[in-house]
Amino acid sequence: MTVLTRSVFSCFTFLFFASALLHSFLPLISGFDAYRWFQVSVTILCFSLFAWESLKLFVSVSTVAFLVILNLDAIPYPIIFLFFDIGYWVSALFVALYFLAKGVETSELAKLASVAASVGCILYLPTILMGLGFWYSQGDGRVTEFLPFGFYGIRPWSHLATWLMPLVMGTLATSSALPLFRYRPWKNLLTVTAAFWFAVLLGSGARGSLVAQFFSLLVLFAFFGNKAFPVGRFWMVTFGWGLILYVLLIVLLPTIIFSATEYHSVLRSGTSGRIQLWGAALELSLKNFPLGGGPLSYISETSAGDFGTPHSLYFRWAAEYGWLIVLMFIGGMLWIGLPSWFEFRRAPVKTCDSLHLAIFWSVLTAFTHASVSGVFTSPYSLLVGLPILAVYFGYVFKGRFSYEPVRVKWLGVSVVSAVLFGVLIAMIPPMHDWHEEAKADQNRYVKESHGPLAPRFWLHGRYTGKELKEQEITP
């Protein structure tokens, strides 16, 4: 891997991780909608990677695609959502193909991603301490009003923990072979950081992320045996320290400082209303079986649409794209991924790389958590997941397809990449219109209903464009 390639991947990966965690301190991307613009911009730029194959061809094809879309009549907002929703997955695939075509070792990318994740988590540690300090000085209120600091709720932050904590465990397990963390003070600092992250997950009752991490770890042990022990051991140790910090800092100490305190119990029962949302999504999916009701139809055609999303990737796709797409997605991921998993399983223990396993764990945890939360809806989570998915696809492509990537003709990939680049660029003006209308409708909605916002693509996720048409025909 060239120094330039290493530097570019490291810088962009760290930028994605750090910006998602610290977005509230960054003026240009501090809001949900602003970060959505940042995330979709990155998605579009991913398709420009293959311009190196043939710049003239790429410019020509993307220009034609741009002009075709630009000259169409008004593009419905659900179609814009569809292109960026599916385009995210395709962009991760194309990033993986790009590095394979360049002959880049995926294991090197895994190292860089794990180091970036670990440094990003350490950078967020002061905000955890700051949030605790504000809570103590306030002397009242729920801990979730202050933690996780800088986010509008626990869910978007817990999605980041879902992606990043497995990589942190991979860093701890292979610290002697990694830059920076081969030094004991940095490794100890990372251990303390992971413990605080677990304390926040416990204190805010983020059951989805914790259960997804634990369940996925059990799957790793069942599938890979003692090869999962290095990362599993550090997860257990840091979780144990996190539990101690949770009891001391969130349960015992506040009861001494305050007359009373409130915190979420991670062991609480209940589904937080998800059964109703899943039921509405299931009903819509069966009503339009097997192709679904179309993008954003969950919002416009169900009684539960006020919540923006059913808090499940699979139920959302079933409702909007159909069960056929869900089964094809799951089947495709298994078909592409299982050969690499079995190859890692057959490899001798001494040759197994814990960072390789950490990438598997991170992606499996994300897919597990996505069954009960919007891991693939939040722009913060999508951007953090992009380089991790790209590294994962790099591993599994090499396991599924037995060829030398540099010898493959990438003409077809370049053409598809150019078409998508031109199409998505052309969708920016109507997407801007959608955003402006959503903000205007948000003011009306808050004034009339006083209800909470439900983020989906935009912060005011209920707005799909259909509302404006209804207002225009209302006498």
Secondary structure as GFF3:
##gff-version 3
##sequence-region A 1 475
A	DSSP	alpha_helix	3	21	.	.	.	ID=ss1
A	DSSP	three_ten_helix	23	25	.	.	.	ID=ss2
A	DSSP	three_ten_helix	27	29	.	.	.	ID=ss3
A	DSSP	alpha_helix	32	46	.	.	.	ID=ss4
A	DSSP	three_ten_helix	49	52	.	.	.	ID=ss5
A	DSSP	alpha_helix	55	70	.	.	.	ID=ss6
A	DSSP	alpha_helix	77	101	.	.	.	ID=ss7
A	DSSP	alpha_helix	106	138	.	.	.	ID=ss8
A	DSSP	three_ten_helix	143	145	.	.	.	ID=ss9
A	DSSP	alpha_helix	154	173	.	.	.	ID=ss10
A	DSSP	three_ten_helix	175	177	.	.	.	ID=ss11
A	DSSP	alpha_helix	184	203	.	.	.	ID=ss12
A	DSSP	alpha_helix	207	224	.	.	.	ID=ss13
A	DSSP	three_ten_helix	225	228	.	.	.	ID=ss14
A	DSSP	alpha_helix	229	245	.	.	.	ID=ss15
A	DSSP	pi_helix	246	252	.	.	.	ID=ss16
A	DSSP	alpha_helix	253	257	.	.	.	ID=ss17
A	DSSP	alpha_helix	274	287	.	.	.	ID=ss18
A	DSSP	alpha_helix	297	301	.	.	.	ID=ss19
A	DSSP	three_ten_helix	303	307	.	.	.	ID=ss20
A	DSSP	alpha_helix	313	320	.	.	.	ID=ss21
A	DSSP	alpha_helix	323	346	.	.	.	ID=ss22
A	DSSP	three_ten_helix	349	351	.	.	.	ID=ss23
A	DSSP	alpha_helix	354	369	.	.	.	ID=ss24
A	DSSP	alpha_helix	379	400	.	.	.	ID=ss25
A	DSSP	three_ten_helix	405	407	.	.	.	ID=ss26
A	DSSP	alpha_helix	411	426	.	.	.	ID=ss27
A	DSSP	alpha_helix	428	449	.	.	.	ID=ss28
A	DSSP	alpha_helix	466	473	.	.	.	ID=ss29
###
